């Protein structure tokens, strides 16, 4: 009575063992990292650096309201020198202003950040609870990238602690995160030519893009 099931299992096993591997004779698939970026409704391509806040819980926002989930940009910079910023460096969002920098300034920014070693641990590195607004810093530079996300309340209050000092290893890692966060955000905010800006009706949507995509 058991002969037929045994023969059937033997045949299935033989077929499975003889089947070619998905990677046999070909290159293994490599997943390219992706990041979420605030993409403008302009023909500027993707920004190479941005600070923005994303989430539901903003004053006056409601679920189902598309404007409630638009990324609220603090500053965004493009390789060709375009720069958009909000007058609110903490909450971000419209009204926005825009200007054009010398592209060399953007190149200098990326070189400076690389010199500081910020691309050595690209992330994503996250410190925020579920169902919360979070602020992100994203920098892209020819395949190198930085992707950091922080609970928005902690961005507003640098003294707020996420990791207890009773966890020395995690606390040191968190403190390093906050140091890099402050350095990169400060460097991006310093690019803003506030006296040269003009009002902008630019709008942003969040899109997930490859770190190698221009």
C-alpha positions in Angstrom: 0.0 0.0 0.0 2.9 2.4 0.7 4.8 1.6 -2.5 3.0 4.2 -4.7 3.5 7.2 -2.3 7.2 6.2 -1.9 7.8 6.1 -5.6 6.0 9.4 -6.1 8.1 11.1 -3.5 11.2 9.7 -5.0 10.3 11.1 -8.4 9.5 14.5 -7.0 12.9 14.6 -5.2 14.7 13.6 -8.3 13.1 16.4 -10.3 13.8 18.9 -7.6 17.5 18.0 -7.4 17.9 18.1 -11.2 16.2 21.5 -11.7 18.7 24.3 -12.5 19.3 26.8 -9.8 17.7 30.3 -10.3 21.3 31.7 -10.3 23.0 28.8 -12.1 24.7 30.0 -15.2 23.9 33.6 -14.5 24.8 36.5 -12.3 23.2 36.6 -8.8 20.6 39.3 -8.5 21.7 42.2 -6.4 19.1 44.5 -4.9 20.1 48.1 -5.4 19.3 50.2 -2.4 16.5 52.8 -2.7 15.5 55.9 -0.7 12.4 58.0 -0.3 12.9 61.4 -1.8 10.7 64.6 -2.1 10.3 65.0 -5.8 9.3 68.4 -7.1 6.7 69.1 -9.8 9.4 70.6 -11.9 11.7 69.3 -14.6 14.7 69.3 -12.3 15.1 65.6 -11.8 15.7 64.3 -8.3 17.4 66.4 -5.6 20.8 65.3 -4.4 20.1 66.3 -0.8 17.0 67.1 1.2 15.7 67.5 4.7 11.9 66.8 4.9 9.3 65.7 7.3 6.7 63.0 6.5 3.7 61.6 8.4 0.0 62.1 9.2 -0.1 64.0 12.4 0.3 67.7 11.5 -1.9 70.4 12.9 -4.9 70.8 10.6 -4.3 67.6 8.7 -6.8 64.8 8.3 -6.5 61.2 7.1 -7.6 61.1 3.5 -6.4 64.6 2.8 -3.6 64.2 0.1 -1.9 67.3 1.3 -1.5 65.8 4.8 0.9 63.1 3.5 3.0 65.3 1.2 6.6 65.6 2.3 7.1 68.9 4.1 10.4 70.0 2.8 12.8 72.1 4.9 15.4 72.3 2.2 16.1 70.5 -1.0 19.1 70.9 -3.3 19.7 69.8 -6.9 23.0 69.2 -8.7 22.4 72.0 -11.1 22.1 74.5 -8.2 18.4 74.7 -7.8 17.5 75.1 -4.1 14.0 75.2 -2.4 13.4 75.9 1.2 10.8 76.6 3.8 11.0 79.6 6.1 10.2 77.1 8.9 13.4 75.2 9.5 11.7 72.8 11.9 8.3 72.0 10.6 9.1 72.6 6.9 6.3 72.8 4.3 4.9 75.7 2.3 5.1 78.5 1.6 8.4 77.8 -0.1 11.1 80.0 -1.6 13.5 79.1 -4.3 16.8 80.3 -5.8 19.7 79.1 -7.9 23.2 78.5 -6.5 26.4 78.0 -8.4 26.6 74.2 -9.1 30.1 74.3 -7.6 28.6 75.0 -4.2 26.6 71.8 -4.4 29.7 69.9 -5.5 31.6 71.3 -2.5 28.9 70.3 -0.2 29.0 66.7 -1.3 32.8 66.6 -1.2 32.7 68.1 2.3 30.2 65.5 3.5 32.2 62.7 2.0 35.3 64.0 3.8 33.4 63.9 7.1 32.7 60.2 6.4 28.9 60.4 6.4 28.6 57.9 3.6 30.5 55.2 5.5 27.3 54.1 7.3 24.6 55.0 4.8 21.6 53.5 6.6 18.7 53.6 6.7 19.2 54.6 10.3 16.0 55.2 12.1 14.9 56.4 15.5 11.1 56.9 15.6 8.1 55.1 17.0 5.2 53.7 15.0 2.5 56.0 13.7 4.6 59.1 14.2 5.9 62.0 12.0 9.5 61.6 11.2 12.1 63.9 9.7 14.5 62.5 7.1 17.9 63.6 5.8 18.8 62.1 2.4 22.0 62.8 0.4 22.9 61.1 -2.9 26.3 61.3 -4.6 26.9 59.0 -7.6 26.0 55.8 -5.9 27.0 56.9 -2.4 24.2 57.9 -0.1 23.0 58.8 3.4 19.6 58.0 4.6 18.6 59.1 8.2 15.2 59.3 9.8 14.4 60.7 13.2 11.3 61.2 15.2 10.0 64.7 14.4 9.6 65.6 18.1 13.3 64.7 18.6 14.3 66.9 15.7 12.4 69.8 17.3 14.0 69.1 20.7 17.7 68.0 20.5 17.7 67.4 24.3 15.1 64.6 24.0 16.7 61.2 24.5 15.7 58.1 22.7 18.3 55.6 24.1 19.0 55.3 27.8 22.5 55.9 29.1 22.0 52.6 30.8 22.6 51.0 27.4 26.2 52.2 26.7 26.7 50.6 23.3 23.4 51.7 21.9 23.6 55.1 23.6 27.0 55.7 21.9 25.6 54.7 18.6 22.6 57.0 19.1 24.9 59.9 20.1 26.9 59.4 16.9 23.7 59.5 14.9 22.7 62.8 16.5 26.2 64.3 15.8 26.0 63.3 12.1 22.4 64.5 12.0 23.3 68.0 13.3 26.3 68.3 11.0 24.5 67.4 7.8 21.4 69.3 8.5 23.4 72.4 9.5 25.5 72.1 6.3 22.3 72.0 4.1 20.7 74.9 5.9 23.9 77.0 5.4 23.4 76.7 1.6 20.1 78.7 1.8 20.6 82.2 0.2 17.8 83.8 2.1 18.2 87.3 0.7 18.1 86.0 -2.9 15.0 83.8 -2.7 11.7 84.3 -4.4 8.3 82.9 -3.6 7.7 79.5 -5.1 4.5 77.5 -5.7 6.5 74.2 -6.1 4.8 71.1 -4.8 6.4 67.8 -3.6 5.5 64.1 -3.6 7.4 61.3 -2.0 8.9 58.8 -4.4 11.2 55.8 -3.8 14.2 56.0 -6.1 17.4 54.0 -6.7 20.4 55.6 -5.1 22.1 55.5 -8.5 19.3 57.3 -10.3 20.2 60.9 -11.2 
